[in-house]
Amino acid sequence: MAERLEAYADQLSRVWPGYWPPDQPYILYAPDTGAVFGGAASPQGPSFRPGPLAGVTSTFATDFPTGAPDTVLLTLSGRDDDVSTLFHEQFHDFQEDRFRWQSESGSEYVDLSLIGDLEAFTFGVELELRLLADILVEDDAATRRELARAYLALRRERERGMDALVVSTERHREWTEGTAEYAGRQASALFTGRSDEQLRDDLVSMLRRDLLFRPGDYAANVFRWRLYATGAALAWLLDDLEVPDWRTAIEGGTPLDLALEQAIGLADPVSAADVRASYDARDIRAAIAPAVDLARSAGLDASSFLARAPARLVIELEVYLDDPEPGELYFNAPAMTPLSRDTLALPDAEWLSINAGSSSLRVERRSILIEMPPPEGSGPSIQRVSILLPSLSGLEGLRPGRLEAAVEVDMEGLTLRLAAGAIVEVNDTTITVRVR
């Protein structure tokens, strides 16, 4: 894998100007054997260092300390998607330096009470998914262009009268995750020798996934996973239509759908209505009905989620907007349930990792609640991660008060390292650790 990264370095650097430079420093880490250093992290060529690598606390890190800035580290899982993970996540690091969003950022998820007619909204997004997939597989370029204009017109019709936060959330997620998905898949296709047609087919498969019935709730599927696919498809169309300098516009904050509209315009109402009529409305309504009914009946809140377990470990992090080295939080969960704009429940998460200075946490196969409220005034945001536990057994080493020395806790499914200065509070059912 390292040899191929070196061999394809020049091609990878052309996926998106500035992304993955030819000497991109990287580490490929297999905990049972060792680590391969490459790019600027090993200028003489890839080098192998056997044994455990100190400081690794998460599956992915974007600035692992090697002496070479912006070293990306990937802990290999042995799965086929290791390469896609590497390229996708590194693009997010590139976005932090180059992308500038100019509108209200919205949230990762949406409070469904903001959507007046959930059935009409769901019908619209399902129609758009089907239309986008059909656009990508259309052989005739002129027809693709006209169908794309109809897609935009139908999307604008759906957005009419919607809460601005819903529209902003869709656009922001496409702008961040959609571009990362597209660039990551482009890079992965180069690396693995997949053709442009295979890349397109991969995007079509994403658009045609039955999102409404995958694990997780309605909001997670519709306002997270759907927008990976639609954003990547819009980026593909901007390339396909050879829109000049569209990547520069996106970096400057233009949403993908607006960049496409600026390039090709909207279909007239009659043409858009004809495209809508070409899809079986009864079939779409039947397909979305179970998910819409379930979303309407859902009533989970943070208190009831936390009540699912008798004990919990809570990590509180102070996060300042101007922090030059903010902490990192990553997770992998088959299901995600947004409980509010700032609160996300992860039932039975595969894993979660936190890096905050000299403190770190790694949790596996636990249910977790993440609360990320905005800061008040010029103060920090107090972000809270609550890990649900069957008991506090194994955490006896966390005693109340300010830690005078570093503390480590290593138990099944949970590894915690706390730097001196962390503050611990303990009661019968909860241990709270404040990390600054």
MARMAR-905364 format. One record per residue (C-alpha): x, y, z. Coordinates in steps of 0.02 Angstrom, whole numbers, plus 50000, padded with zeros to 5 digits. Layout:
// MARMAR-905364
@px = X py = Y pz = Z
...
***
This chain:
// MARMAR-905364
@px = 50000 py = 50000 pz = 50000
@px = 50141 py = 50121 pz = 50044
@px = 50230 py = 50085 pz = 49880
@px = 50072 py = 50125 pz = 49783
@px = 50050 py = 50289 pz = 49879
@px = 50226 py = 50338 pz = 49826
@px = 50199 py = 50284 pz = 49645
@px = 50035 py = 50379 pz = 49627
@px = 50086 py = 50534 pz = 49724
@px = 50088 py = 50650 pz = 49572
@px = 49918 py = 50590 pz = 49509
@px = 49841 py = 50604 pz = 49682
@px = 49901 py = 50784 pz = 49695
@px = 49793 py = 50827 pz = 49543
@px = 49629 py = 50764 pz = 49616
@px = 49600 py = 50935 pz = 49695
@px = 49733 py = 51073 pz = 49687
@px = 49827 py = 51076 pz = 49852
@px = 49755 py = 50912 pz = 49915
@px = 49874 py = 50768 pz = 49943
@px = 50037 py = 50853 pz = 49889
@px = 50168 py = 50738 pz = 49810
@px = 50263 py = 50727 pz = 49976
@px = 50108 py = 50708 pz = 50087
@px = 50174 py = 50633 pz = 50251
@px = 50081 py = 50478 pz = 50308
@px = 50088 py = 50330 pz = 50427
@px = 50004 py = 50163 pz = 50396
@px = 49992 py = 50076 pz = 50563
@px = 49954 py = 49893 pz = 50600
@px = 49954 py = 49876 pz = 50790
@px = 50006 py = 49693 pz = 50786
@px = 50158 py = 49720 pz = 50675
@px = 50214 py = 49902 pz = 50663
@px = 50203 py = 50060 pz = 50560
@px = 50257 py = 50116 pz = 50387
@px = 50311 py = 50298 pz = 50371
@px = 50305 py = 50381 pz = 50200
@px = 50307 py = 50546 pz = 50107
@px = 50388 py = 50689 pz = 50201
@px = 50380 py = 50582 pz = 50359
@px = 50514 py = 50472 pz = 50280
@px = 50599 py = 50573 pz = 50141
@px = 50716 py = 50430 pz = 50087
@px = 50566 py = 50321 pz = 50047
@px = 50443 py = 50216 pz = 50146
@px = 50517 py = 50147 pz = 50306
@px = 50451 py = 50016 pz = 50426
@px = 50460 py = 50029 pz = 50615
@px = 50411 py = 49869 pz = 50705
@px = 50308 py = 49861 pz = 50863
@px = 50179 py = 49974 pz = 50945
@px = 50180 py = 50158 pz = 50898
@px = 50172 py = 50273 pz = 51049
@px = 50038 py = 50407 pz = 51050
@px = 49910 py = 50317 pz = 50941
@px = 49739 py = 50338 pz = 51023
@px = 49622 py = 50341 pz = 50874
@px = 49595 py = 50254 pz = 50709
@px = 49636 py = 50411 pz = 50612
@px = 49739 py = 50566 pz = 50652
@px = 49770 py = 50716 pz = 50538
@px = 49924 py = 50792 pz = 50621
@px = 50017 py = 50649 pz = 50704
@px = 50183 py = 50710 pz = 50778
@px = 50327 py = 50651 pz = 50667
@px = 50422 py = 50813 pz = 50635
@px = 50333 py = 50832 pz = 50467
@px = 50179 py = 50945 pz = 50475
@px = 50008 py = 50874 pz = 50433
@px = 50059 py = 50692 pz = 50446
@px = 49906 py = 50583 pz = 50422
@px = 49897 py = 50420 pz = 50519
@px = 49780 py = 50276 pz = 50477
@px = 49764 py = 50123 pz = 50587
@px = 49733 py = 49981 pz = 50465
@px = 49580 py = 49873 pz = 50495
@px = 49607 py = 49749 pz = 50355
@px = 49444 py = 49802 pz = 50272
@px = 49429 py = 49851 pz = 50090
@px = 49380 py = 50029 pz = 50138
@px = 49546 py = 50071 pz = 50223
@px = 49605 py = 50168 pz = 50070
@px = 49440 py = 50263 pz = 50053
@px = 49448 py = 50310 pz = 50238
@px = 49624 py = 50377 pz = 50218
@px = 49584 py = 50489 pz = 50070
@px = 49414 py = 50546 pz = 50134
@px = 49475 py = 50596 pz = 50307
@px = 49631 py = 50681 pz = 50242
@px = 49520 py = 50788 pz = 50131
@px = 49434 py = 50851 pz = 50288
@px = 49602 py = 50909 pz = 50353
@px = 49632 py = 50997 pz = 50186
@px = 49460 py = 51080 pz = 50204
@px = 49509 py = 51155 pz = 50371
@px = 49648 py = 51253 pz = 50285
@px = 49565 py = 51298 pz = 50121
@px = 49374 py = 51295 pz = 50134
@px = 49280 py = 51449 pz = 50196
@px = 49092 py = 51433 pz = 50221
@px = 49005 py = 51601 pz = 50200
@px = 48826 py = 51562 pz = 50256
@px = 48744 py = 51500 pz = 50414
@px = 48826 py = 51333 pz = 50447
@px = 48671 py = 51244 pz = 50507
@px = 48695 py = 51083 pz = 50602
@px = 48742 py = 50905 pz = 50561
@px = 48561 py = 50857 pz = 50591
@px = 48393 py = 50943 pz = 50593
@px = 48256 py = 50955 pz = 50722
@px = 48113 py = 50874 pz = 50626
@px = 47990 py = 50997 pz = 50703
@px = 48063 py = 51124 pz = 50581
@px = 47989 py = 51026 pz = 50436
@px = 47804 py = 51067 pz = 50420
@px = 47754 py = 50925 pz = 50303
@px = 47871 py = 50779 pz = 50331
@px = 47788 py = 50669 pz = 50200
@px = 47803 py = 50802 pz = 50063
@px = 47983 py = 50836 pz = 50112
@px = 48028 py = 50651 pz = 50109
@px = 47940 py = 50627 pz = 49942
@px = 48044 py = 50770 pz = 49871
@px = 48212 py = 50706 pz = 49930
@px = 48172 py = 50527 pz = 49873
@px = 48122 py = 50592 pz = 49701
@px = 48283 py = 50693 pz = 49691
@px = 48389 py = 50541 pz = 49738
@px = 48309 py = 50438 pz = 49600
@px = 48329 py = 50578 pz = 49474
@px = 48512 py = 50609 pz = 49517
@px = 48551 py = 50424 pz = 49496
@px = 48465 py = 50424 pz = 49326
@px = 48562 py = 50579 pz = 49273
@px = 48729 py = 50499 pz = 49311
@px = 48690 py = 50342 pz = 49208
@px = 48620 py = 50441 pz = 49059
@px = 48737 py = 50417 pz = 48910
@px = 48693 py = 50576 pz = 48815
@px = 48782 py = 50731 pz = 48881
@px = 48647 py = 50853 pz = 48823
@px = 48513 py = 50750 pz = 48908
@px = 48615 py = 50745 pz = 49068
@px = 48625 py = 50934 pz = 49066
@px = 48436 py = 50956 pz = 49042
@px = 48395 py = 50829 pz = 49176
@px = 48515 py = 50918 pz = 49294
@px = 48421 py = 51081 pz = 49262
@px = 48259 py = 50990 pz = 49304
@px = 48337 py = 50919 pz = 49463
@px = 48383 py = 51095 pz = 49520
@px = 48209 py = 51161 pz = 49480
@px = 48126 py = 51021 pz = 49580
@px = 48246 py = 51049 pz = 49724
@px = 48205 py = 51236 pz = 49726
@px = 48020 py = 51192 pz = 49726
@px = 48046 py = 51080 pz = 49879
@px = 48147 py = 51215 pz = 49968
@px = 48013 py = 51347 pz = 49943
@px = 47939 py = 51389 pz = 50113
@px = 48062 py = 51278 pz = 50208
@px = 48150 py = 51339 pz = 50365
@px = 48316 py = 51420 pz = 50317
@px = 48410 py = 51307 pz = 50439
@px = 48352 py = 51151 pz = 50347
@px = 48413 py = 51220 pz = 50180
@px = 48577 py = 51277 pz = 50256
@px = 48606 py = 51109 pz = 50338
@px = 48582 py = 51016 pz = 50174
@px = 48700 py = 51131 pz = 50082
@px = 48833 py = 51131 pz = 50217
@px = 48837 py = 50942 pz = 50232
@px = 48852 py = 50924 pz = 50043
@px = 48990 py = 51056 pz = 50043
@px = 49091 py = 50966 pz = 50178
@px = 49049 py = 50780 pz = 50165
@px = 48998 py = 50776 pz = 49982
@px = 49161 py = 50852 pz = 49920
@px = 49262 py = 50740 pz = 50037
@px = 49167 py = 50588 pz = 49972
@px = 49197 py = 50637 pz = 49791
@px = 49380 py = 50681 pz = 49810
@px = 49410 py = 50529 pz = 49920
@px = 49329 py = 50413 pz = 49794
@px = 49424 py = 50494 pz = 49650
@px = 49588 py = 50468 pz = 49743
@px = 49540 py = 50290 pz = 49791
@px = 49494 py = 50251 pz = 49610
@px = 49664 py = 50313 pz = 49551
@px = 49752 py = 50213 pz = 49685
@px = 49658 py = 50051 pz = 49649
@px = 49651 py = 50068 pz = 49460
@px = 49462 py = 50088 pz = 49447
@px = 49396 py = 50173 pz = 49291
@px = 49294 py = 50334 pz = 49279
@px = 49142 py = 50227 pz = 49238
@px = 49168 py = 50124 pz = 49395
@px = 49182 py = 50283 pz = 49498
@px = 49017 py = 50343 pz = 49424
@px = 48936 py = 50175 pz = 49460
@px = 48994 py = 50186 pz = 49641
@px = 48908 py = 50355 pz = 49658
@px = 48749 py = 50287 pz = 49579
@px = 48750 py = 50144 pz = 49704
@px = 48762 py = 50271 pz = 49846
@px = 48613 py = 50367 pz = 49777
@px = 48510 py = 50208 pz = 49759
@px = 48540 py = 50142 pz = 49935
@px = 48381 py = 50118 pz = 50033
@px = 48428 py = 50252 pz = 50160
@px = 48259 py = 50258 pz = 50243
@px = 48280 py = 50080 pz = 50307
@px = 48465 py = 50074 pz = 50352
@px = 48513 py = 50066 pz = 50538
@px = 48487 py = 50232 pz = 50624
@px = 48343 py = 50352 pz = 50632
@px = 48262 py = 50461 pz = 50499
@px = 48359 py = 50620 pz = 50535
@px = 48529 py = 50533 pz = 50536
@px = 48495 py = 50447 pz = 50370
@px = 48414 py = 50595 pz = 50282
@px = 48524 py = 50734 pz = 50349
@px = 48690 py = 50643 pz = 50353
@px = 48707 py = 50492 pz = 50241
@px = 48597 py = 50558 pz = 50100
@px = 48702 py = 50715 pz = 50084
@px = 48865 py = 50619 pz = 50063
@px = 48787 py = 50545 pz = 49907
@px = 48701 py = 50699 pz = 49837
@px = 48853 py = 50809 pz = 49869
@px = 48969 py = 50686 pz = 49782
@px = 48848 py = 50672 pz = 49635
@px = 48838 py = 50862 pz = 49617
@px = 49028 py = 50871 pz = 49617
@px = 49032 py = 50736 pz = 49483
@px = 48910 py = 50839 pz = 49378
@px = 49015 py = 50996 pz = 49395
@px = 49163 py = 50898 pz = 49327
@px = 49058 py = 50812 pz = 49194
@px = 48990 py = 50979 pz = 49131
@px = 49167 py = 51051 pz = 49134
@px = 49115 py = 51200 pz = 49239
@px = 49268 py = 51315 pz = 49247
@px = 49355 py = 51338 pz = 49416
@px = 49212 py = 51259 pz = 49512
@px = 49331 py = 51193 pz = 49646
@px = 49390 py = 51371 pz = 49681
@px = 49210 py = 51428 pz = 49701
@px = 49173 py = 51285 pz = 49821
@px = 49327 py = 51325 pz = 49926
@px = 49263 py = 51505 pz = 49938
@px = 49098 py = 51447 pz = 50013
@px = 48981 py = 51423 pz = 49864
@px = 48864 py = 51275 pz = 49895
@px = 48873 py = 51137 pz = 49765
@px = 48693 py = 51156 pz = 49707
@px = 48713 py = 51344 pz = 49685
@px = 48875 py = 51320 pz = 49588
@px = 48783 py = 51202 pz = 49471
@px = 48636 py = 51322 pz = 49454
@px = 48753 py = 51466 pz = 49413
@px = 48829 py = 51361 pz = 49275
@px = 48673 py = 51287 pz = 49192
@px = 48520 py = 51374 pz = 49264
@px = 48351 py = 51298 pz = 49307
@px = 48229 py = 51204 pz = 49195
@px = 48067 py = 51295 pz = 49158
@px = 47917 py = 51242 pz = 49264
@px = 47836 py = 51141 pz = 49125
@px = 47994 py = 51040 pz = 49090
@px = 48022 py = 51010 pz = 49276
@px = 47841 py = 50952 pz = 49296
@px = 47863 py = 50832 pz = 49150
@px = 48015 py = 50754 pz = 49234
@px = 47920 py = 50739 pz = 49398
@px = 47776 py = 50654 pz = 49308
@px = 47894 py = 50525 pz = 49233
@px = 47917 py = 50448 pz = 49407
@px = 47784 py = 50340 pz = 49490
@px = 47719 py = 50449 pz = 49633
@px = 47622 py = 50305 pz = 49711
@px = 47777 py = 50197 pz = 49715
@px = 47877 py = 50336 pz = 49801
@px = 47740 py = 50367 pz = 49929
@px = 47729 py = 50182 pz = 49970
@px = 47918 py = 50171 pz = 49987
@px = 47933 py = 50316 pz = 50109
@px = 47776 py = 50285 pz = 50213
@px = 47850 py = 50169 pz = 50348
@px = 47998 py = 50284 pz = 50381
@px = 47889 py = 50439 pz = 50388
@px = 47768 py = 50356 pz = 50510
@px = 47912 py = 50299 pz = 50620
@px = 47991 py = 50472 pz = 50620
@px = 47826 py = 50552 pz = 50671
@px = 47807 py = 50432 pz = 50818
@px = 47986 py = 50445 pz = 50884
@px = 48003 py = 50534 pz = 51052
@px = 48175 py = 50495 pz = 51122
@px = 48262 py = 50631 pz = 51223
@px = 48430 py = 50643 pz = 51311
@px = 48363 py = 50597 pz = 51483
@px = 48275 py = 50440 pz = 51423
@px = 48429 py = 50387 pz = 51323
@px = 48543 py = 50407 pz = 51474
@px = 48418 py = 50309 pz = 51580
@px = 48452 py = 50154 pz = 51475
@px = 48603 py = 50112 pz = 51584
@px = 48626 py = 50121 pz = 51774
@px = 48795 py = 50211 pz = 51767
@px = 48898 py = 50323 pz = 51656
@px = 49067 py = 50402 pz = 51631
@px = 49057 py = 50583 pz = 51572
@px = 49202 py = 50674 pz = 51490
@px = 49185 py = 50863 pz = 51483
@px = 49298 py = 50960 pz = 51365
@px = 49327 py = 51147 pz = 51358
@px = 49335 py = 51198 pz = 51176
@px = 49387 py = 51374 pz = 51122
@px = 49352 py = 51431 pz = 50944
@px = 49526 py = 51508 pz = 50927
@px = 49620 py = 51358 pz = 50998
@px = 49767 py = 51326 pz = 50879
@px = 49768 py = 51141 pz = 50929
@px = 49588 py = 51089 pz = 50960
@px = 49549 py = 50915 pz = 51022
@px = 49494 py = 50779 pz = 50903
@px = 49339 py = 50670 pz = 50917
@px = 49305 py = 50524 pz = 50799
@px = 49177 py = 50385 pz = 50806
@px = 49103 py = 50242 pz = 50707
@px = 48923 py = 50196 pz = 50744
@px = 48797 py = 50095 pz = 50643
@px = 48654 py = 50203 pz = 50707
@px = 48648 py = 50387 pz = 50754
@px = 48499 py = 50478 pz = 50827
@px = 48499 py = 50669 pz = 50837
@px = 48402 py = 50721 pz = 50991
@px = 48421 py = 50907 pz = 50960
@px = 48529 py = 51023 pz = 50857
@px = 48674 py = 51000 pz = 50980
@px = 48646 py = 50824 pz = 51047
@px = 48680 py = 50658 pz = 50961
@px = 48644 py = 50483 pz = 51030
@px = 48749 py = 50336 pz = 50971
@px = 48662 py = 50174 pz = 51021
@px = 48789 py = 50032 pz = 51023
@px = 48932 py = 50130 pz = 50944
@px = 49072 py = 50026 pz = 50869
@px = 49202 py = 50144 pz = 50941
@px = 49236 py = 50324 pz = 50992
@px = 49403 py = 50409 pz = 51021
@px = 49451 py = 50578 pz = 51092
@px = 49620 py = 50665 pz = 51089
@px = 49635 py = 50820 pz = 51198
@px = 49814 py = 50869 pz = 51229
@px = 49892 py = 50738 pz = 51342
@px = 49723 py = 50662 pz = 51384
@px = 49637 py = 50532 pz = 51276
@px = 49491 py = 50411 pz = 51276
@px = 49453 py = 50255 pz = 51174
@px = 49284 py = 50170 pz = 51196
@px = 49220 py = 50016 pz = 51105
@px = 49046 py = 49939 pz = 51092
@px = 48956 py = 50060 pz = 51208
@px = 48807 py = 50174 pz = 51192
@px = 48862 py = 50357 pz = 51197
@px = 48780 py = 50528 pz = 51206
@px = 48874 py = 50677 pz = 51130
@px = 48823 py = 50854 pz = 51177
@px = 48908 py = 50998 pz = 51086
@px = 48822 py = 51163 pz = 51132
@px = 48886 py = 51327 pz = 51059
@px = 48994 py = 51438 pz = 51170
@px = 48915 py = 51574 pz = 51274
@px = 48992 py = 51742 pz = 51231
@px = 49182 py = 51736 pz = 51222
@px = 49194 py = 51584 pz = 51336
@px = 49224 py = 51404 pz = 51285
@px = 49099 py = 51275 pz = 51227
@px = 49083 py = 51137 pz = 51357
@px = 49068 py = 50979 pz = 51254
@px = 49008 py = 50826 pz = 51348
@px = 49028 py = 50642 pz = 51302
@px = 48929 py = 50521 pz = 51411
@px = 48974 py = 50335 pz = 51401
@px = 48836 py = 50220 pz = 51464
@px = 48901 py = 50082 pz = 51579
@px = 48827 py = 49934 pz = 51675
@px = 48919 py = 49995 pz = 51831
@px = 49066 py = 50101 pz = 51886
@px = 49170 py = 49946 pz = 51920
@px = 49346 py = 49965 pz = 51850
@px = 49347 py = 50154 pz = 51873
@px = 49396 py = 50153 pz = 52057
@px = 49559 py = 50239 pz = 52014
@px = 49466 py = 50398 pz = 51971
@px = 49454 py = 50483 pz = 52140
@px = 49367 py = 50650 pz = 52171
@px = 49468 py = 50810 pz = 52155
@px = 49602 py = 50883 pz = 52042
@px = 49728 py = 50756 pz = 51979
@px = 49904 py = 50793 pz = 52040
@px = 49979 py = 50664 pz = 51922
@px = 49928 py = 50577 pz = 51762
@px = 49807 py = 50432 pz = 51779
@px = 49773 py = 50284 pz = 51663
@px = 49621 py = 50170 pz = 51663
@px = 49621 py = 50015 pz = 51553
@px = 49469 py = 49902 pz = 51561
@px = 49372 py = 49799 pz = 51436
@px = 49308 py = 49915 pz = 51300
@px = 49376 py = 50074 pz = 51379
@px = 49549 py = 50153 pz = 51387
@px = 49566 py = 50322 pz = 51472
@px = 49723 py = 50427 pz = 51495
@px = 49707 py = 50587 pz = 51596
@px = 49840 py = 50721 pz = 51615
@px = 49876 py = 50803 pz = 51781
@px = 49755 py = 50945 pz = 51814
@px = 49597 py = 50856 pz = 51759
@px = 49454 py = 50872 pz = 51885
@px = 49355 py = 50718 pz = 51938
@px = 49182 py = 50718 pz = 52018
@px = 49104 py = 50556 pz = 52082
@px = 48929 py = 50509 pz = 52140
@px = 48836 py = 50344 pz = 52155
@px = 48800 py = 50324 pz = 51969
@px = 48911 py = 50447 pz = 51875
@px = 49094 py = 50493 pz = 51862
@px = 49124 py = 50660 pz = 51777
@px = 49298 py = 50710 pz = 51716
@px = 49332 py = 50890 pz = 51663
@px = 49477 py = 50908 pz = 51544
@px = 49547 py = 51080 pz = 51507
***
